Amino acid sequence: MEQNKSLVIDNIDIEIPLFLEAVFQKYSYDFRDYSKAHVKRRLLHRMSVGHFTSISQMQEKVLRDKAFFIDLLEDLSINVTEMFRDPDFYKSFRENVVPTLKTYPFIKIWHAGCSTGEEVYSLAILLKEEGLLDRCQVYATDFNRKVLEIAKHGIYKTQELDKFQRNYIKSGGKEKLSDYYTLKYGSIKFDQALSKQVVFADHNLVTDHVFAEVNLILCRNVLIYFNRELQNKVINLFHESLVHSGHLCLGSKESLRFTQHEHSFVDIDSKQKIFKKKIG
């Protein structure tokens, strides 16, 4: 028994690339350049939950059963988010990005990898408080259509509400968070006026091309799940999408270092990973 278990473990690193290739060929979702550690962790979780004896056995299932693939998509999606996540980022954004946004007559924003939308509504609240929301067009994108539906409705469980409120205050919020949602049936629903300027759309950073020409891109805590090659590809996509002097906001553990465009941006806040695209 121990020998069989050892063989399964030894084969996993061989089977995973074959599994990801099969998923790409069958469904056109490309996880081949995601972080090996992330993919391995999530696949082993699904393997355990589904009581599979090997990745190869799970591959046969995913090729024959689309419903199972949808479940797998949930595992591989990056859905870690919360209202005003990393409050210090939003404080810096108010101080360092908002003044520039106020110089534009109309503002296009791309929120890439928006997941279930908590950070989209956080941005909308900030923009409203700064008097900018009505002249913004926000494109909130993700490849997972299930989480996009959640984001569109703006309905969330109350378990994290105290944390959301603390984050809002720490981020420099100017009102009360409760001004922006209603509490009903054990859930909070954000005011739909916050999403009137938001288009939620299906877009895959791995396989799709430039989404729109925009003044600002937020893609926070997504690139950490990609390998170096894919990170470079996505940063290039963002560079092509930004107007001159447009801003790029990444996650606290993400960087432009060692990418093709390391020197194509100016550091606005190196700690909070806010950058501005250079002219020319």
C-alpha positions as a Markdown table, in Angstrom:
| # | Residue | x | y | z |
|---|---|---|---|---|
| 1 | Met | 0.0 | 0.0 | 0.0 |
| 2 | Glu | 2.8 | 2.4 | 0.9 |
| 3 | Gln | 4.6 | 1.6 | -2.4 |
| 4 | Asn | 1.4 | 2.4 | -4.4 |
| 5 | Lys | 1.0 | 5.7 | -2.5 |
| 6 | Ser | 4.6 | 6.6 | -3.3 |
| 7 | Leu | 4.1 | 5.9 | -7.0 |
| 8 | Val | 1.1 | 8.2 | -7.0 |
| 9 | Ile | 3.1 | 11.0 | -5.5 |
| 10 | Asp | 6.0 | 10.4 | -7.8 |
| 11 | Asn | 3.7 | 10.5 | -10.9 |
| 12 | Ile | 1.8 | 13.7 | -9.9 |
| 13 | Asp | 4.4 | 16.1 | -11.3 |
| 14 | Ile | 4.3 | 14.2 | -14.6 |
| 15 | Glu | 0.6 | 13.9 | -14.8 |
| 16 | Ile | -0.3 | 17.6 | -14.0 |
| 17 | Pro | 1.1 | 19.1 | -17.2 |
| 18 | Leu | -0.7 | 16.4 | -19.2 |
| 19 | Phe | -3.9 | 17.2 | -17.3 |
| 20 | Leu | -3.6 | 21.0 | -17.9 |
| 21 | Glu | -2.9 | 20.3 | -21.6 |
| 22 | Ala | -6.1 | 18.1 | -21.8 |
| 23 | Val | -8.2 | 20.9 | -20.2 |
| 24 | Phe | -6.8 | 23.4 | -22.7 |
| 25 | Gln | -7.4 | 21.2 | -25.7 |
| 26 | Lys | -11.0 | 20.3 | -24.6 |
| 27 | Tyr | -12.3 | 23.6 | -23.1 |
| 28 | Ser | -9.8 | 26.3 | -24.2 |
| 29 | Tyr | -9.1 | 27.4 | -20.6 |
| 30 | Asp | -5.3 | 27.7 | -20.2 |
| 31 | Phe | -3.8 | 27.0 | -16.8 |
| 32 | Arg | -0.5 | 25.8 | -18.2 |
| 33 | Asp | 1.4 | 28.9 | -17.1 |
| 34 | Tyr | -0.2 | 29.2 | -13.7 |
| 35 | Ser | 2.1 | 28.8 | -10.6 |
| 36 | Lys | 2.9 | 25.2 | -10.3 |
| 37 | Ala | 2.5 | 25.3 | -6.5 |
| 38 | His | -1.0 | 26.9 | -6.8 |
| 39 | Val | -2.2 | 24.4 | -9.5 |
| 40 | Lys | -0.8 | 21.4 | -7.6 |
| 41 | Arg | -2.4 | 22.4 | -4.4 |
| 42 | Arg | -5.8 | 23.0 | -6.0 |
| 43 | Leu | -5.7 | 19.8 | -8.1 |
| 44 | Leu | -4.8 | 17.7 | -5.0 |
| 45 | His | -7.7 | 19.2 | -3.2 |
| 46 | Arg | -10.1 | 18.2 | -6.0 |
| 47 | Met | -8.5 | 14.8 | -6.2 |
| 48 | Ser | -9.1 | 14.3 | -2.5 |
| 49 | Val | -12.7 | 15.6 | -2.5 |
| 50 | Gly | -13.5 | 13.4 | -5.5 |
| 51 | His | -11.8 | 10.3 | -4.1 |
| 52 | Phe | -9.6 | 9.9 | -7.2 |
| 53 | Thr | -6.6 | 7.6 | -7.0 |
| 54 | Ser | -4.6 | 9.7 | -9.5 |
| 55 | Ile | -4.5 | 12.8 | -11.6 |
| 56 | Ser | -4.8 | 10.6 | -14.7 |
| 57 | Gln | -8.1 | 9.2 | -13.4 |
| 58 | Met | -9.3 | 12.7 | -12.7 |
| 59 | Gln | -8.3 | 13.7 | -16.3 |
| 60 | Glu | -10.6 | 11.0 | -17.7 |
| 61 | Lys | -13.4 | 12.4 | -15.7 |
| 62 | Val | -12.8 | 16.1 | -16.7 |
| 63 | Leu | -12.7 | 15.1 | -20.4 |
| 64 | Arg | -16.1 | 13.3 | -20.3 |
| 65 | Asp | -18.0 | 15.4 | -17.7 |
| 66 | Lys | -18.4 | 19.1 | -18.3 |
| 67 | Ala | -20.2 | 19.6 | -15.0 |
| 68 | Phe | -17.1 | 18.3 | -13.3 |
| 69 | Phe | -15.0 | 20.7 | -15.3 |
| 70 | Ile | -17.1 | 23.6 | -14.0 |
| 71 | Asp | -16.4 | 22.5 | -10.4 |
| 72 | Leu | -12.7 | 22.3 | -11.3 |
| 73 | Leu | -12.8 | 25.8 | -12.7 |
| 74 | Glu | -14.0 | 27.0 | -9.3 |
| 75 | Asp | -10.9 | 25.3 | -7.7 |
| 76 | Leu | -8.5 | 26.9 | -10.1 |
| 77 | Ser | -10.1 | 30.4 | -10.1 |
| 78 | Ile | -8.6 | 33.0 | -7.8 |
| 79 | Asn | -11.5 | 34.2 | -5.7 |
| 80 | Val | -9.8 | 35.6 | -2.6 |
| 81 | Thr | -11.2 | 39.1 | -2.1 |
| 82 | Glu | -13.0 | 41.5 | 0.4 |
| 83 | Met | -14.3 | 45.0 | 0.7 |
| 84 | Phe | -11.4 | 47.6 | 0.8 |
| 85 | Arg | -8.9 | 44.8 | 0.9 |
| 86 | Asp | -5.5 | 46.2 | 2.0 |
| 87 | Pro | -6.9 | 49.6 | 3.3 |
| 88 | Asp | -3.6 | 51.3 | 3.0 |
| 89 | Phe | -3.7 | 50.8 | -0.7 |
| 90 | Tyr | -7.0 | 52.7 | -0.9 |
| 91 | Lys | -5.6 | 55.5 | 1.2 |
| 92 | Ser | -2.7 | 55.8 | -1.2 |
| 93 | Phe | -5.0 | 55.6 | -4.2 |
| 94 | Arg | -7.0 | 58.5 | -2.9 |
| 95 | Glu | -3.9 | 60.6 | -2.4 |
| 96 | Asn | -1.8 | 59.6 | -5.4 |
| 97 | Val | -4.2 | 58.6 | -8.2 |
| 98 | Val | -7.5 | 60.5 | -7.6 |
| 99 | Pro | -6.0 | 63.9 | -8.3 |
| 100 | Thr | -4.9 | 62.8 | -11.7 |
| 101 | Leu | -8.2 | 61.1 | -12.4 |
| 102 | Lys | -9.9 | 64.4 | -11.6 |
| 103 | Thr | -8.1 | 66.1 | -14.6 |
| 104 | Tyr | -9.9 | 63.8 | -17.1 |
| 105 | Pro | -13.3 | 64.7 | -18.5 |
| 106 | Phe | -14.1 | 61.0 | -18.8 |
| 107 | Ile | -12.4 | 58.1 | -17.1 |
| 108 | Lys | -12.1 | 54.5 | -18.3 |
| 109 | Ile | -11.1 | 51.9 | -15.7 |
| 110 | Trp | -10.3 | 48.2 | -16.1 |
| 111 | His | -10.6 | 46.1 | -13.0 |
| 112 | Ala | -9.1 | 42.8 | -14.1 |
| 113 | Gly | -9.6 | 39.6 | -12.2 |
| 114 | Cys | -12.5 | 41.1 | -10.3 |
| 115 | Ser | -13.7 | 37.8 | -8.8 |
| 116 | Thr | -17.0 | 38.2 | -6.8 |
| 117 | Gly | -16.8 | 42.0 | -7.0 |
| 118 | Glu | -16.2 | 43.2 | -3.4 |
| 119 | Glu | -13.3 | 45.3 | -4.6 |
| 120 | Val | -15.2 | 46.6 | -7.6 |
| 121 | Tyr | -17.9 | 48.0 | -5.2 |
| 122 | Ser | -15.0 | 49.3 | -2.9 |
| 123 | Leu | -13.6 | 51.3 | -5.9 |
| 124 | Ala | -17.1 | 52.5 | -6.9 |
| 125 | Ile | -17.7 | 53.9 | -3.3 |
| 126 | Leu | -14.3 | 55.6 | -3.4 |
| 127 | Leu | -15.0 | 57.1 | -6.8 |
| 128 | Lys | -18.5 | 58.3 | -5.6 |
| 129 | Glu | -17.0 | 60.0 | -2.5 |
| 130 | Glu | -14.4 | 61.7 | -4.7 |
| 131 | Gly | -17.1 | 63.0 | -7.1 |
| 132 | Leu | -15.8 | 60.9 | -10.0 |
| 133 | Leu | -18.2 | 57.9 | -10.4 |
| 134 | Asp | -20.6 | 59.6 | -12.8 |
| 135 | Arg | -17.8 | 60.3 | -15.3 |
| 136 | Cys | -16.3 | 56.8 | -15.1 |
| 137 | Gln | -16.8 | 53.7 | -17.2 |
| 138 | Val | -15.5 | 50.7 | -15.2 |
| 139 | Tyr | -14.9 | 47.3 | -16.9 |
| 140 | Ala | -14.8 | 44.6 | -14.3 |
| 141 | Thr | -13.7 | 41.3 | -15.8 |
| 142 | Asp | -13.0 | 37.7 | -14.8 |
| 143 | Phe | -13.0 | 34.4 | -16.7 |
| 144 | Asn | -15.2 | 32.7 | -14.2 |
| 145 | Arg | -18.8 | 33.5 | -15.1 |
| 146 | Lys | -20.2 | 32.2 | -11.8 |
| 147 | Val | -18.3 | 34.8 | -9.8 |
| 148 | Leu | -19.3 | 37.5 | -12.3 |
| 149 | Glu | -22.9 | 36.7 | -11.6 |
| 150 | Ile | -22.3 | 37.2 | -7.9 |
| 151 | Ala | -20.5 | 40.5 | -8.7 |
| 152 | Lys | -23.4 | 41.8 | -10.9 |
| 153 | His | -25.9 | 41.3 | -8.1 |
| 154 | Gly | -23.7 | 42.8 | -5.3 |
| 155 | Ile | -25.2 | 40.6 | -2.6 |
| 156 | Tyr | -22.9 | 39.2 | 0.1 |
| 157 | Lys | -23.1 | 37.4 | 3.4 |
| 158 | Thr | -22.9 | 39.4 | 6.6 |
| 159 | Gln | -20.2 | 37.3 | 8.3 |
| 160 | Glu | -17.5 | 39.6 | 7.1 |
| 161 | Leu | -19.4 | 42.8 | 7.6 |
| 162 | Asp | -17.5 | 44.0 | 10.7 |
| 163 | Lys | -14.2 | 43.5 | 8.8 |
| 164 | Phe | -15.6 | 45.3 | 5.8 |
| 165 | Gln | -16.5 | 48.3 | 8.0 |
| 166 | Arg | -13.1 | 48.4 | 9.7 |
| 167 | Asn | -11.4 | 48.2 | 6.2 |
| 168 | Tyr | -13.6 | 51.1 | 5.0 |
| 169 | Ile | -12.7 | 53.3 | 7.9 |
| 170 | Lys | -8.9 | 52.5 | 7.6 |
| 171 | Ser | -9.0 | 53.2 | 3.9 |
| 172 | Gly | -10.1 | 56.8 | 4.5 |
| 173 | Gly | -13.8 | 56.4 | 3.9 |
| 174 | Lys | -15.7 | 59.7 | 4.1 |
| 175 | Glu | -19.1 | 58.5 | 5.1 |
| 176 | Lys | -20.5 | 55.3 | 6.7 |
| 177 | Leu | -20.2 | 52.0 | 4.8 |
| 178 | Ser | -23.9 | 51.3 | 5.8 |
| 179 | Asp | -24.9 | 54.3 | 3.6 |
| 180 | Tyr | -24.1 | 52.1 | 0.6 |
| 181 | Tyr | -26.0 | 48.9 | 1.3 |
| 182 | Thr | -29.2 | 47.5 | 2.6 |
| 183 | Leu | -29.4 | 44.6 | 5.1 |
| 184 | Lys | -32.0 | 41.9 | 4.2 |
| 185 | Tyr | -32.5 | 38.2 | 4.9 |
| 186 | Gly | -29.1 | 37.8 | 6.4 |
| 187 | Ser | -27.3 | 39.4 | 3.5 |
| 188 | Ile | -26.1 | 42.8 | 2.4 |
| 189 | Lys | -27.0 | 44.2 | -1.0 |
| 190 | Phe | -25.0 | 47.1 | -2.3 |
| 191 | Asp | -26.8 | 50.0 | -3.9 |
| 192 | Gln | -27.2 | 49.3 | -7.6 |
| 193 | Ala | -26.4 | 53.0 | -8.2 |
| 194 | Leu | -22.8 | 52.0 | -7.5 |
| 195 | Ser | -22.7 | 49.6 | -10.4 |
| 196 | Lys | -24.5 | 51.8 | -13.0 |
| 197 | Gln | -21.2 | 52.8 | -14.4 |
| 198 | Val | -19.8 | 49.2 | -14.3 |
| 199 | Val | -19.8 | 46.6 | -17.1 |
| 200 | Phe | -19.1 | 43.1 | -15.8 |
| 201 | Ala | -17.6 | 41.1 | -18.6 |
| 202 | Asp | -16.0 | 37.7 | -19.3 |
| 203 | His | -12.3 | 38.2 | -20.1 |
| 204 | Asn | -9.4 | 35.8 | -19.7 |
| 205 | Leu | -6.0 | 37.4 | -19.0 |
| 206 | Val | -4.3 | 34.2 | -20.2 |
| 207 | Thr | -5.9 | 33.8 | -23.6 |
| 208 | Asp | -7.7 | 37.1 | -24.5 |
| 209 | His | -6.2 | 40.3 | -25.9 |
| 210 | Val | -6.5 | 44.0 | -25.1 |
| 211 | Phe | -9.8 | 44.7 | -23.5 |
| 212 | Ala | -10.0 | 48.5 | -24.0 |
| 213 | Glu | -7.9 | 51.6 | -23.9 |
| 214 | Val | -8.1 | 52.8 | -20.3 |
| 215 | Asn | -6.8 | 55.4 | -17.9 |
| 216 | Leu | -6.5 | 53.0 | -15.0 |
| 217 | Ile | -6.0 | 49.3 | -14.5 |
| 218 | Leu | -6.4 | 47.5 | -11.2 |
| 219 | Cys | -5.3 | 43.9 | -11.1 |
| 220 | Arg | -4.4 | 43.1 | -7.5 |
| 221 | Asn | -3.3 | 39.8 | -6.2 |
| 222 | Val | -3.8 | 37.9 | -9.4 |
| 223 | Leu | -0.2 | 37.8 | -10.9 |
| 224 | Ile | 1.1 | 36.0 | -7.9 |
| 225 | Tyr | -0.7 | 32.9 | -9.2 |
| 226 | Phe | 1.1 | 33.1 | -12.6 |
| 227 | Asn | 4.6 | 31.9 | -13.5 |
| 228 | Arg | 7.2 | 34.5 | -14.7 |
| 229 | Glu | 6.5 | 34.0 | -18.4 |
| 230 | Leu | 2.7 | 34.6 | -17.9 |
| 231 | Gln | 3.3 | 37.5 | -15.6 |
| 232 | Asn | 5.4 | 39.2 | -18.4 |
| 233 | Lys | 2.7 | 38.5 | -20.9 |
| 234 | Val | -0.1 | 40.0 | -18.8 |
| 235 | Ile | 2.0 | 43.1 | -17.9 |
| 236 | Asn | 2.6 | 43.6 | -21.6 |
| 237 | Leu | -1.2 | 43.4 | -22.1 |
| 238 | Phe | -1.7 | 46.1 | -19.5 |
| 239 | His | 0.9 | 48.3 | -21.0 |
| 240 | Glu | -0.8 | 48.1 | -24.4 |
| 241 | Ser | -4.2 | 48.9 | -22.8 |
| 242 | Leu | -3.1 | 52.0 | -20.8 |
| 243 | Val | -3.1 | 55.5 | -22.2 |
| 244 | His | 0.1 | 57.5 | -21.7 |
| 245 | Ser | 0.4 | 58.4 | -18.0 |
| 246 | Gly | -2.2 | 55.9 | -17.1 |
| 247 | His | -2.0 | 54.2 | -13.7 |
| 248 | Leu | -1.5 | 50.5 | -13.0 |
| 249 | Cys | -2.3 | 49.1 | -9.5 |
| 250 | Leu | -1.0 | 45.6 | -8.5 |
| 251 | Gly | -1.1 | 43.6 | -5.3 |
| 252 | Ser | 1.3 | 44.1 | -2.4 |
| 253 | Lys | 3.3 | 41.0 | -3.3 |
| 254 | Glu | 3.5 | 41.7 | -7.0 |
| 255 | Ser | 6.1 | 43.6 | -9.0 |
| 256 | Leu | 7.2 | 44.8 | -12.4 |
| 257 | Arg | 10.7 | 43.7 | -11.7 |
| 258 | Phe | 12.2 | 41.2 | -14.3 |
| 259 | Thr | 9.3 | 41.9 | -16.7 |
| 260 | Gln | 9.7 | 43.3 | -20.2 |
| 261 | His | 8.2 | 46.6 | -19.0 |
| 262 | Glu | 10.1 | 47.1 | -15.8 |
| 263 | His | 11.3 | 50.4 | -17.0 |
| 264 | Ser | 8.2 | 51.5 | -18.8 |
| 265 | Phe | 6.5 | 52.7 | -15.6 |
| 266 | Val | 7.2 | 55.2 | -12.8 |
| 267 | Asp | 6.8 | 54.2 | -9.2 |
| 268 | Ile | 4.1 | 56.3 | -7.6 |
| 269 | Asp | 3.9 | 54.3 | -4.4 |
| 270 | Ser | 6.4 | 51.4 | -4.4 |
| 271 | Lys | 5.0 | 49.9 | -1.2 |
| 272 | Gln | 1.4 | 49.9 | -2.4 |
| 273 | Lys | 2.4 | 48.9 | -5.9 |
| 274 | Ile | 0.9 | 51.9 | -7.7 |
| 275 | Phe | 2.6 | 52.8 | -11.0 |
| 276 | Lys | 2.2 | 55.3 | -13.8 |
| 277 | Lys | 3.0 | 54.5 | -17.5 |
| 278 | Lys | 5.8 | 56.6 | -18.9 |
| 279 | Ile | 5.1 | 58.8 | -21.9 |
| 280 | Gly | 6.8 | 57.5 | -25.0 |
